[in-house]
């Protein structure tokens, strides 16, 4: 479905990513873990078209994405939920969610999509007229997820969805993500919550200083001595 092949990204003279490769098949939920500054968000932004790689290829369903605008990549079905949620706090919950149906090819289905979002997140239906900025962190993350679902993603990329949330709210978000994958959603998940992330994904990649240091089935990565020491504190 998605193939990232030998991607290199530079910020000036610094290589943020160097020869990074990654594969995601339809229906997978893949983990991307690593320390702050390891290049996780950069890789997501390259896939989304927000950053251009200096070399390498990104192939989506057999065709290259290189050179396509973020707008065209969204239309192809690759949707990113950014770190920090990036909501409009002075707009209502419903207005924020509907922003996800911006493109004409999904706008016609917006009423049906909105009802599905509210059935997935009943709490948001109760708060649909509230300003998004008045919600808790967990509820705001639900709004960000709901907005992404309005775009009818075929690949959903989640960048630190539990960041800054209380443990109970974080656990709820991970449960929702797991359910979305069970329903058939293909997901790339970036999270500092390494144990939880490797517990709900099937395959994982570990980035270190812009280089793909490890990869393998998530259950094997959980038992990897380096992962235990560096990321699980064991």
N, C-alpha and C positions, 0 to 999 in steps of 0.2 A: 504493500500500500504506500508506505513512505520509506525512501532510502536516502540517507545522508551519507555522502561519499567523500571522504578526505577533505573536509571543510577546514579552511584556514581563514581566520579573521584577525585583522590588525587594527589597533588603535595607535596611530602614529608608528613608532618603532617597536611597540610592544605587541606580541602575539597573544591575543586573548584566547584563540582556539588554534590548535595546530594538528592538522591531519585527522580530524575527528570524523568518525563514521558511526552510524546508528541505523537500525532497521526496526520498523513497526509494521506488523501485519494486521489485517482487518480483525476487529474484535479484541485485540490485545489491550492490556493495560501495562504500560512500561514505566519503570521508575528511572529517574535521572537524579543521582545524588552527588554530593560533593560539598566541600567547605565554601564559605562565602568567598566570592572572587574567583571561583574555579572555572567559570564560564557557562554555567547552566542557563542563566537568563539570556546571555549572548546567543547561545545555540537556539533557544526558542525564538529570539528576535530575528535570527537569520532565516529560520524556517518560515516565519510570518512575513518576511520581506521588509522588515523594519531596518535591518542592517544587511549590507552587501558583503559577501565573502570575497576575498582576493583570489581564492582558488577552490576547486572542488565543485561538486554537483549535488543538487537536491532533486530527487526524482519522486514525483507524486503520480501514482497510478500510471507509470510508464512515460510520463512527460516531464521535462525539466521545468523547475520553477524559477531558475536563475533569470533575473531581469524582469520578472513579473512584479507589478505593484502590490502593496499590501491589500488593496481593494480587490484585485483579481484573485489573489490567494484566498481571501475570505470567501469570495464567490465560488471557489473551487471546493470549499467545505472545510478548510483548516481554520479553526477559531481558537484564539488565545485568551485566557483569563489572566490578566496581568497581576503581578505582585502588587499588593496594596489596594486591590479592587478597583480603584479609579472610577468611583461613582460620582454622580452630580448631586451633592448633598442638599442643594436647594430645590431639587425636583422630587416628585413623589416616587414611591416604590414602583408603581405601575409605569410611570413615565420613564424611569431608568430602564426597566425591563424591556419596554417596547423599543427602546433605542437599538436593541439587538436585531430588530427586523428592518433595518435601514435599507438593505438592498432590495430592489424591485422583485428579484426572483424568490424572496421569502416574505415580502410585505403582504402579498395577497393572502397568505396563510396566517397572518399575525393573530387574528381573533382566536383561531383554533390553537395556535401555539401558546398564546397567553393562558388559555384555560388549562392546557397541559402543564405549564409552569406552575400555576396556582394549585393544581392537583398534586404536583411533586413537592411543592413547598406550601402547605396549607397556612402556615404562619404568615407568609407574605400576602396571601389573599385577605387575611384579617387586617393587614397593615397597608393595604394597597394605596390608601390616600395619605399616609404619613410621609413626611419628608425623609428621604433616605439617610440624611445626616443624623436623624434622631434614633436610628436603630442601633442595636448592639453590634459588636464586631461580627459575631456569628451570623446574625441576620443580614448584615451588609454583604457577607460572603455569599449567602444564598441569593441575594439580588444579583451579584456579579455572575453567579452560575446560571441563574434564570435568564439574564440578558444574553449570555452566550448560547443557551439552548434555543433562544428565539431565532438565531441565525442558522438553525438546522445543521449543526456541525457533523462532519463525518470523521474528523479527528479533532478532539478537544484537548488543548494543551493548558495545563493548570500550573501556574507559577506560584509556589508557596501559598496554597489555599488556606493553611491553618496558621499562618504567621500572625502573631500577636493575639491569638484567641486563647481564652481560658480552656483548660483541659477538656471540660465537658463539651464546650462548643466545638473544639477541634475534633473530638471523637465523633460528634454528630456529622460534621462535614465529611470526614473520612467514610462514614457509613453511607452517606448520600452518594459519594463518588463511586463506592463499591457497587451500589445498586444501579447507577447509571451504566456501569460497565456490564453488569449482569443482563441489562436490557439490550445490550449490543453496541454500546458506545465505545469507540476506540479512543484510548486516553494515553497521553504522555503526562506523567506526574512528576513535578519537581517539588521536593519538600525537604526541610531540615529535620522533619520527624522521621528519621531513617527507619526505625524499627516498625512503625505503623505503615510506612510506605512500602517496605519490603514484605510486609504481612498481607497486603491486599493486591499487590502486583504479581505478575507471573514472570517477568524478566526485568533485569536492571542493568544500568550502566553507571560507572563511577568516574566522574571527572576530577582530575587533579591538575591544577595550574594549566588549564587549557588542553590537557592531553587525556584521552580516554585510558584510564589506568586499569580498570577492571570491567568485566561484563559477564553475565551468566544468568541462569535461573535465579529468581529472587530468593528462594529457599536456600540455595547454595551460597549466595552472597551473605545471607544472615549468619551463616556458619563460618565465613571466611575470616581467618585470624586478623587480617589487616582491617577489614570492615569493623570487626568487633572492637579492635583497639582504637581506631581513628574516629569512628562514627557512633558506636554504641556504648563507649566508655566501659568496656568489659575487659 
